[in-house]
Amino acid sequence: MLVPQVQPGQLNPHRMTSHCRSCGSSRLHPVIDLGLQPLANNLLLPNDLAKPEPKFPLEVAVCADCWLMQITHIVPPVDLFSDYVYFSSNSDAMLRHAREAALRYIADKKLGKDSFVVEVASNDGYLLKNFVQAGVPCLGIEPAKNIAVEARKAGVDTLAEFFGKDTGSAVAADRGQADVILGNNVFAHAPDTNDFVAGLAALLKPDGWISLEFPYGVEMIEKVEFDTIYHEHVFYFTLAPLEPLFARHGLEVFHVEHFDKLHGGTLRLFACHRGAEPVRESVRELRARESQLGVSTLGYYQNFARRAEKVKADLIAFLTTHENVAAYGASAKGSTLLNFIGEPASRLQFIADRSPHKHHKLSPGLHIPIVPAEALSERRPDYALLLVWNFADEVIRQQSAYCQQGGKFVVPLPELRIV
């Protein structure tokens, strides 16, 4: 079990953030409080049950000056990412998405043997291997040493470091600046967001592109996706706070793209050095849409907690009236959801998961056994609570045998439904 230890110079994980981590404002207003929660990816072995399991407050606030949503209690990144259990290659949908993106960047930026691509939080090389196959020089920067090892085995040159201004500057000095910098589902994880963006600016060529993907904060609010909140996700981004953040470091957002079915709603943001690219209509359109929704007003965030409580109540009612129920997907979002529900969730028989790195372990907090995905068709629970609802189509297709046997999936958000 990974037990958090505070190192010199790191933030105290029990200390509440009193100022916005982007603009420095003290005007933070509460959005939702999910209570004390364990670290969402801190899967336990049976022998760990004799040890204390740390839990930390999990609350989100919004800055009333720059409108950045952020958690209020920080757990040091070294405790979250030095050893990690999420492998992107276990998702067919992520592999397809990564390949399509890589081929698109190669074509749009005319990348070749004299180019240089860097991915921050490159995981097991699932994305960069497409550049390797195309003969485009690339480097992964991945803080989880266990996952960096797997990436190197796959032929992807990987530096096992956290990313920030120092790392970005060091890579630029050693290997040159990058034509393209990629960061999928990492931007929201970096507590010092100014240091992270400064690192991007230092590493990027004058005409280079930055492409960052992250869960879109508007989707989280609109679709009650509170389970995307966990200690790894320090920020919940909309466009409104990102434009001034990038401008602070000489960068400019020039294009945005939205993906409905990826992680419950994903924004892909493109940035460059200021003036290097014309700002496209997509940015102006998203800016106008957020303004129309009221993203830069406190009223937009007021009912989120109440709607989350309704999801919780519906799930508790379901679990207390149905006995033969398991779950699918030992994910971080699943940990947040189950621990928010509390004791009624302990009625789940098991959590099935495709990743062998999670098998024979226990879920954080509630200690539900994690078993291979085949357990659904073998043990035949009447229902399986779909904790990875963002990959619902993929999971249901993979679990066709279970469905043919009469098994049903329960999708918890934005309201409970059975499929």
N, C-alpha and C positions, 0 to 999 in steps of 0.2 A: 504494500500500500504506500502511496506517495503522500507522506505527511509534510505539510507546508512548514518550512522554516524560514524566518525572516533573516536575510543577510544584511550586513552593513550597507547602508546607502539605499536600501530598498524601502518601498512604502510598507508601513505596517498594515497587514491585511484587515485588521480590526478597526482601522481608522476610517472614519467617514470622510469622503471628499467634500470639502466645503466650497470649492471653486470649480468652475468649468475647466475641463482639461484641455480645451482648445483656446478659448478667448480669455480665460481668467476671471470671468464675471462671478460674483458671489450670489447671483440671482437664480439659484437652482430651486425648481418646484417639483414636488413628488408626482410621479406618474403611476407607479404600482409597487407594492411590497409583497414579495413572494415568500417571505419568512426566512428562517435559517435553512440553508441548503448545503448539502455536501458538494464537493467538486464533481461536476457532471460527468467527466471522463475518468474518474478515479475508481475504476473497477477493482473489486476486492477478490482476493483468494480466500478460501475457507479459513486458512490459518490466521488471516488478518482480523477475524472477528474478535479475537482476544485483545486487540489494540484499540485505543481511542480513535474514532473517526471524526476528523475535524469538520465543522460546519461553519458557514459564514453568512451574514446577512446578504440577501439578494434583493436589492431595491433599485429602481430606475427613476431618475429625475431628468427634467428637461431644463436647459438653460434659457432663461427668458430674454437673453440678449442675442445669442447667435442661433438658438433653437436646436442645439445638439442634445440628443438623448444619450444618457450615460449612466452606468451603474455607480452607486455611491460608495461601495466598499471594494477595495482593490486587493486581489490576491497576486503576489509577485509572479510574473510570467515564468520564471525559472521553475516554479512549482507546478505550473500547468502544462508546460510544453517540452521539458527536457526529456521526458519519456512519455510516449503518446500511443493511444490505441486505435486512432482513426486512420484507416488506410483508404485513400480515394479509389484505388483500383478495384475495390470490392463492389463498386457501383457501376453497372453497365451504362446507366444514363450519364454518369459523370465522365466516363471514358469517351462516349460519343461526343459529348459537349466539348471536351478538351480537344479532341482531334479536329472537330469542325473549327474551333477557335484558332488552333495552331495553323491550319491550312489557310485560314482567312488572313492571319497576320503575315504569313510568308508571302502571300500574293499581294496584299495591300501595301506592304512596306518593301516589297521586292528583296526579301532577305536571301542571302546566299552564304558562301563560304567565308566571305570577308565581313559578315555581320556578327552581332553579338546580342544574344537574348538572355535576360536574367529573370528568374522567377523567385519571388520572395514567398517563403513557406511552400516549398515545392513538393512537400509530402514524399511519396514513394516514386516520384518521377513520372507519374501517370500522364502529365501534360508535356513535359520537356522531352520525353522519349520521341515525340512526334518531330521535334526539331532535330534531334540526333539522327533519326531516320532520313531526314531531308538534307543532312549535311550542313546544318546551320549551327555554328558554335554557340554553346549555351552553358549556363551555370545555374544550379539550384542553390538557394540559401534556405536551409531547413534546420530549425533549432532542436528538433527532436532527434537525438543521436541514433536511437534505434531505427527510426524511419529513414534517416540519411543513409544508413548502412544498406537498406533495401534498395534505395534509389541508385546507389553506386553499383550494386549487383546487376541492376537493370541497364547499366551503361551510361547513367546520367551523372556527370561531374557535379558533386554536391559539397557545399561548405556548411558545416554544422555550427551555425552561429545565429544569434538573434539579429534582427535588422534594425538599423537606425542610421543616423548621420555618420557615425564613425565607421560602420560596416560599409555603407554606400561609398564613402570617400576612399576607404582602403581598397575595395574591389576596383573602383575607377582608376586608382593609382597603379594597381598591380596588373589589371587586365584590360583597361580602357573603359570608356563609357559605353552605355548600352543603347542600341537602336530601339529596343523594346524592353520595357520592364513590366512583368506580369505579377499580379497578386490576387489570387482567388481565395476568398474567405479568410483573409488574414488582416486586412486593414482595420476591422473592428476589434481585433484582438490586441492591438498595440496600445498600452496605457498612455504612453507619451506620444500622442498623435502628432504633435509638432516635430518631434525628433524623427518620427517615421517619415513624414512628408519631406523633411529636410534631407533625409537619406535618399529619397527618390530623386530630388532635385540635384544632389551631388553626383548621382550615378548616371543620370540621363544625358545623352548627347544633345547638342543644341537643337537638332531637328528630330529628336526621338519622341516616342509615344510611351505613355504609361497607360496600362489597362488594368483596372481594379474591379473585381466583382465582389458583391456583398449583399446580404439580405436587405431588402429595401424597407426602411422604417415606416413608410406609409402603409405598406402591405401589413406589417405587424399590427399597426393600430386598426386599420380597416377590417382585417380578417381575424382579429383577436388572437394573434399568433404569439401569445405570451410565453410559450414553451421555447421560443428561440432565445429567451433571456437566460443566460447562465454566466458564471464568473469569467469564462474565457472571452465572452462578447462584452467588452467594455463599452462599446458604442453601438447605437442603432441609428444609422445614417439616413437622412433625407438630403436632397440637393442643397437646401437652404443654408445649412452650416458649412457645407463643403467648399462652396465658392470662396468665401473669405479665408478659410483655412489654407487652401492652395495658393491664393493670392499672396498670403503672408510670406510664402517661400518662393515667390517669383514664378509660380506655375498657374496654369489656367485650364479650367474644364472646357473642352471644345466639342464633346459629343457624349451622349448617353444612350444606352439601349436597355430595354426592359424585357425580362423573361418571366412569363407568368408561372410556369410549372417547375421552376428550379428553386429549391429551398423555400417554397411558399411565396416566391416573388423576389427576383434578384435584379439588382441594378448593375449594369456594366458601365463604368465611367472611364472616359478617355481624357487624359490631361497631357499637356506639353509645356515647354517653357513659354512664358507669356509672349504672345504675338507670333509664335512659330506656325500656328494653324489658325484658319478662320473659325470662329465659333459658329457651330452649325445650328440649324433651326430646332433640332431635338432638345438642345439645352434651353432655348427660349420657351419651347412648348412645355417642358417639364416644370420650369420655373413658374409659368403661368398657372399650370394645374395645381401645384402646391399652394400657390397664393389663393386660388379659388377654394381649395379645401380648408384653408385656414391653418396650415402647418406652422405658421409663425404667430400663432395665438395660443394662449393657455387653454382656451375652451376646447381646442381640438383633442386634447389629451385627457379631458376630465372623466369620461365615461369608460375608459379602457379597463380600469380595475374592476368596476361593477360587472362588465361583460365577462371578464375572466372568472369572476366568482360564479356566474351562471354556468359556464362550462364545467367548473369544478363540481357544482351541485348536481348537474346532470350525470356526470361520470360516477359520482358517489352513489346516486340512485340506481344506476345501471349495475354497478359492481355489487351492491348489497341485495339485488334481486335476481342475479344470475350467478350460479355457482361454478359452472365449468368454463372458466375464462382464462386464457393465456394472453400473451402480448407478442408483438413482432417488432424487432428493431431496438437493440440495446444502445440507443443513441443518446447524445447529450440532451437533446430536446425532450427525449423520453424521461430522462432523469428529473428534469425540472418539472414536467407534468406530474409524474408519479409522486414526487416528494411534496408538491403543492397539494395533491389530493390527500396524502398522508396515509393513515392506517388502513382505510378501505382498499387501497391499492395493493396491500400486502396479501390480499386474497388471490392475486394472480398466481397461477400454477408455475409458470416459467416465462422467460422471455427468449424467443427464438431469434437467432441472428445468423447472417451469412458469413461473418468474419471469424475465421478460426482463432484469431488473436483474442477474442472475447469469450470463447467457449470455456466452460468449467469455472467461470468467475461469477461474482455476485454483483448485482446492481448497487450503485451508491445509495446509502441511506436505508433503503428498505430490504436490501440483501436478497433480492429475488434471483434464483438460479438462471444463468444464461446458457442456452443449449444450442446445438446446431439447427439450422433452418428446417431440416427434414423432420424435426420433432412435431411440427404442426400436423403433417399427414400421418405420422406414426402414432401420435398420442391423441389426436383428434379432439381437441377442445371444441365446444360448441361455437365459441367466439374467440377472436384474436384482436385485441386492442392494437390498432396500427399506430405505433409510436413514431414511425417514419412516414407520416402521411404525405410528406412532400415527394415521396417516391411511390405513391400508391399504385399507379398503373404498372410500374415495374414489378413490385412485390406481388401483386395479384396475378400477374402473368407467370411469375416464377413459381407461385404457389397454386397452380391450377389443380394439382392433385388434391390438395386440401379443400379447395372450393367444390370440386366434383364430388367429394365425400359429404358435402352438406355444410362444411365450415363457413363461417361468415366473419368478415372483417368489420370492426367498429372504428370509424373515422371520428376522432374527437373534436376537430375544429373545422370551421368556426362554430358549428353546433353539431351535436352528436347525430351521426347517421350510420346505418348498417348497410353494407354492400356485399 
